[in-house]
Amino acid sequence: MNVNDTHFTFNLKNQSLDAKQRLTEAEIQRLSFHNIRNFRHNFEKGITTMRSFLGDEQHQTMIVAMYEGTEQLLNQNVSEFSVLEYLEGLKLTAKELRQQGIFGDQFRSAIMEHSSSTVRELLRSS
């Protein structure tokens, strides 16, 4: 075996690994209804303690924002980590808005805008 044969074999192995890795990444990144359903369930479970802090109306608004945002992510090539970041950002934004004394229509507008702009950015960067 000469150096050129070794180089050729090495490149074939690397190309094969790269193709498998891309296929695996694509499969992992496509968000199915099952993935989204799990994210939604965990999000709702995780924010039950926020209800007393936010108030019922703001709590419900945050859930609506999450549902609308995750609906747009369904069947998109977005990493699960990005979805988790989006959901955590939604919680933090809701908490910050409430700490600033924002509620009602102003809260609803701000949280919905935050959600939709974050989802647009996720879809644009994916």
MODELLER restraints for C-alpha pairs under 7 A, 6 or more apart:
rsr = mdl.restraints
at = mdl.atoms
rsr.add(forms.Gaussian(group=physical.xy_distance, feature=features.Distance(at['CA:29:A'], at['CA:77:A']), mean=4.96, stdev=0.5))
rsr.add(forms.Gaussian(group=physical.xy_distance, feature=features.Distance(at['CA:29:A'], at['CA:78:A']), mean=5.22, stdev=0.5))
rsr.add(forms.Gaussian(group=physical.xy_distance, feature=features.Distance(at['CA:29:A'], at['CA:79:A']), mean=4.70, stdev=0.5))
rsr.add(forms.Gaussian(group=physical.xy_distance, feature=features.Distance(at['CA:29:A'], at['CA:80:A']), mean=6.70, stdev=0.5))
rsr.add(forms.Gaussian(group=physical.xy_distance, feature=features.Distance(at['CA:30:A'], at['CA:75:A']), mean=5.56, stdev=0.5))
rsr.add(forms.Gaussian(group=physical.xy_distance, feature=features.Distance(at['CA:30:A'], at['CA:76:A']), mean=5.38, stdev=0.5))
rsr.add(forms.Gaussian(group=physical.xy_distance, feature=features.Distance(at['CA:30:A'], at['CA:77:A']), mean=4.43, stdev=0.5))
rsr.add(forms.Gaussian(group=physical.xy_distance, feature=features.Distance(at['CA:30:A'], at['CA:78:A']), mean=6.29, stdev=0.5))
rsr.add(forms.Gaussian(group=physical.xy_distance, feature=features.Distance(at['CA:31:A'], at['CA:74:A']), mean=5.51, stdev=0.5))
rsr.add(forms.Gaussian(group=physical.xy_distance, feature=features.Distance(at['CA:31:A'], at['CA:75:A']), mean=4.80, stdev=0.5))
rsr.add(forms.Gaussian(group=physical.xy_distance, feature=features.Distance(at['CA:31:A'], at['CA:76:A']), mean=5.75, stdev=0.5))
rsr.add(forms.Gaussian(group=physical.xy_distance, feature=features.Distance(at['CA:31:A'], at['CA:77:A']), mean=6.57, stdev=0.5))
rsr.add(forms.Gaussian(group=physical.xy_distance, feature=features.Distance(at['CA:31:A'], at['CA:78:A']), mean=6.79, stdev=0.5))
rsr.add(forms.Gaussian(group=physical.xy_distance, feature=features.Distance(at['CA:32:A'], at['CA:74:A']), mean=6.01, stdev=0.5))
rsr.add(forms.Gaussian(group=physical.xy_distance, feature=features.Distance(at['CA:32:A'], at['CA:75:A']), mean=5.40, stdev=0.5))
rsr.add(forms.Gaussian(group=physical.xy_distance, feature=features.Distance(at['CA:33:A'], at['CA:74:A']), mean=6.34, stdev=0.5))
rsr.add(forms.Gaussian(group=physical.xy_distance, feature=features.Distance(at['CA:36:A'], at['CA:70:A']), mean=6.52, stdev=0.5))
rsr.add(forms.Gaussian(group=physical.xy_distance, feature=features.Distance(at['CA:36:A'], at['CA:74:A']), mean=6.74, stdev=0.5))
rsr.add(forms.Gaussian(group=physical.xy_distance, feature=features.Distance(at['CA:51:A'], at['CA:59:A']), mean=5.51, stdev=0.5))
rsr.add(forms.Gaussian(group=physical.xy_distance, feature=features.Distance(at['CA:54:A'], at['CA:98:A']), mean=6.28, stdev=0.5))
rsr.add(forms.Gaussian(group=physical.xy_distance, feature=features.Distance(at['CA:58:A'], at['CA:103:A']), mean=6.71, stdev=0.5))
rsr.add(forms.Gaussian(group=physical.xy_distance, feature=features.Distance(at['CA:58:A'], at['CA:107:A']), mean=6.99, stdev=0.5))
rsr.add(forms.Gaussian(group=physical.xy_distance, feature=features.Distance(at['CA:61:A'], at['CA:108:A']), mean=6.15, stdev=0.5))
rsr.add(forms.Gaussian(group=physical.xy_distance, feature=features.Distance(at['CA:62:A'], at['CA:111:A']), mean=6.89, stdev=0.5))
rsr.add(forms.Gaussian(group=physical.xy_distance, feature=features.Distance(at['CA:65:A'], at['CA:112:A']), mean=5.56, stdev=0.5))
rsr.add(forms.Gaussian(group=physical.xy_distance, feature=features.Distance(at['CA:65:A'], at['CA:115:A']), mean=6.17, stdev=0.5))
rsr.add(forms.Gaussian(group=physical.xy_distance, feature=features.Distance(at['CA:69:A'], at['CA:115:A']), mean=6.24, stdev=0.5))
rsr.add(forms.Gaussian(group=physical.xy_distance, feature=features.Distance(at['CA:69:A'], at['CA:116:A']), mean=6.39, stdev=0.5))
rsr.add(forms.Gaussian(group=physical.xy_distance, feature=features.Distance(at['CA:69:A'], at['CA:119:A']), mean=6.16, stdev=0.5))
rsr.add(forms.Gaussian(group=physical.xy_distance, feature=features.Distance(at['CA:77:A'], at['CA:126:A']), mean=6.20, stdev=0.5))
rsr.add(forms.Gaussian(group=physical.xy_distance, feature=features.Distance(at['CA:78:A'], at['CA:126:A']), mean=5.75, stdev=0.5))
rsr.add(forms.Gaussian(group=physical.xy_distance, feature=features.Distance(at['CA:86:A'], at['CA:118:A']), mean=6.80, stdev=0.5))
rsr.add(forms.Gaussian(group=physical.xy_distance, feature=features.Distance(at['CA:90:A'], at['CA:115:A']), mean=6.70, stdev=0.5))
rsr.add(forms.Gaussian(group=physical.xy_distance, feature=features.Distance(at['CA:94:A'], at['CA:111:A']), mean=6.61, stdev=0.5))
rsr.add(forms.Gaussian(group=physical.xy_distance, feature=features.Distance(at['CA:97:A'], at['CA:107:A']), mean=6.76, stdev=0.5))
